[in-house]
Every structure is written in C-alpha cells, then in structure tokens.
C-alpha cells in the first residue's frame, strides 16, 4: 500500500512539473490567461519562484487592463518572498505609484519599506542601506499614521537606529583600543551628543573618560601658547578628564565601571595637585 501511494505521489509530482513546463513554454491564444491562472495557484501554494517566472512573462500583456493591479501586487510579493529585496522594494514602489487608490496600497507600501530594512547589513559594515531603510519606513509612517503596520514599522526603525548606535560606538571604542585617544574622545563626544538615550551611554561615558585619562596621563609636559597666555597642555587635558570623571560618577554611581573610574579619578586629582604645588 505504501509503495502504491509513493508511486501515485511521484506520478502526481511529475504531472505537476509537466503541466508547469507546458504552460511556461506555451504561446499563442489563451496562453496568457493560463499563465496567470497557474501562476496564481502556485503563488497560493507558496511556490513563489515558479509563480514569478510565469508572472514575468505576462506582466507586459496586462498593462492598462483591470487584472493588472492584482498581477502587479502578486508579482512584487513573489520577489519579497524569494528574498530578492532589491527588486521587491523597487516593484512595490512601482505598484504604489501606479495604483494610489488600491486597497493593497498600504500593505504594498509597508512591504516596500520593509524590503529596504531587509537590505540593512550588520553594524560593522557601511550603513548606507540602514539610513535609507529608516527614511523609507519613516515615509511610510508619515503617509499612513493610522496603519496597523505602524507599530511594526516603529519597531524596525528602533532596530535600525540601534545598529547605527552600535556602529558609532564600536568605531569610537576601536580608537581607544588602538591608543588613538584624541580620536576616541572626539568620537565618543559625538556619540553621546547624537544618541543621548542610547543603552550604550554608560559604556560610552566610561570609555570616553578612559581615553581622556590616558591622553592626559601620557601627555608630554610642555607649554602651549594660547590667546590668554601660557597654558600647560597636560593640565588642560587632566581637567577635561576630571570633568568626564565627575560626569560619569554623577550619572552612574553604581556602575560596573565605578571602581576603575574611582582609580582614574584619584590619579587625575593627584596629578592636578602637583600643579598647585608648583604654582
């Protein structure tokens, strides 16, 4: 019985493949409608690659016809389901501009924006696509503020925003790790200004202090001529590090970094006292 069932199954599969190939290669009268019908059936079965090949052949034939709207939505979504997000984003945008009154407009616009989200790379790579995805999702929210997809769109934007935060944070931290402390301090200053509510803020403040501390402690003693006279550059850097230390302790008094911060703070104050003695 099992063997008989298996034979029937193989026969059904082969017949199905044979029918698909026959319709795919068909030409002449009636072929276009058959391709649409079979393509829709395959789409409903989740066989998006096969449906896509059929739709691609007949899209030009339906321009200006009533069925074109449905065909173009299905065709666009096959690309999304096949994870061809570059083409999906483009096709959904074409659909939205071609059928602004479609009942599928909202869904198509969301999937188009989400296609850009899918193209966003890991945080360590260039984030051009990430910024573009944020723009597309925000455009969707602005166009459809009451959409059922707004919550999902906002969640995706939050994920993308964190990716940008992570990128900026890791760049600044890398400067610290390669001992380029001036670049690290500048980068962390920019990070703290651009992402004031970041979950990475505590670590950012700590590594900014760490960079400023190491820059100050390792400074060679010499004088820098400024408009207001002669100023010790090392002292100036120590004072900056002290400001960062106090800012950290005020914001995160129970931090996992507090022991290291207190040690740095103590050494900074000790170094600054030596200037009081000299004067």
Secondary structure, DSSP 8 states (H G I E B T S, - for coil): -HHHHHHHHHHHHHHHHHHHHHHHH--STTHHHHHHHHHHHHHHTT-HHHHHHHHHHHGGGGTTSTTHHHHHHHHHHHHHHTT-HHHHHHHHHHHHHH-TT-TTHHHHHHHHHHHHHHT---TTS--HHHHHHHHHHHHHHHH-TT-TTHHHHHHHHHHHHHHHHHHHHHHHHHHHHTT-HHHHHHHHHHHHHH-TT-TTHHHHHHHHHHHHHHHHHT----EEEETTEEEEHHHHHHHHHHHHHHHHHHH-TT-TTHHHHHHHHHHHHHHHHHHHHH-
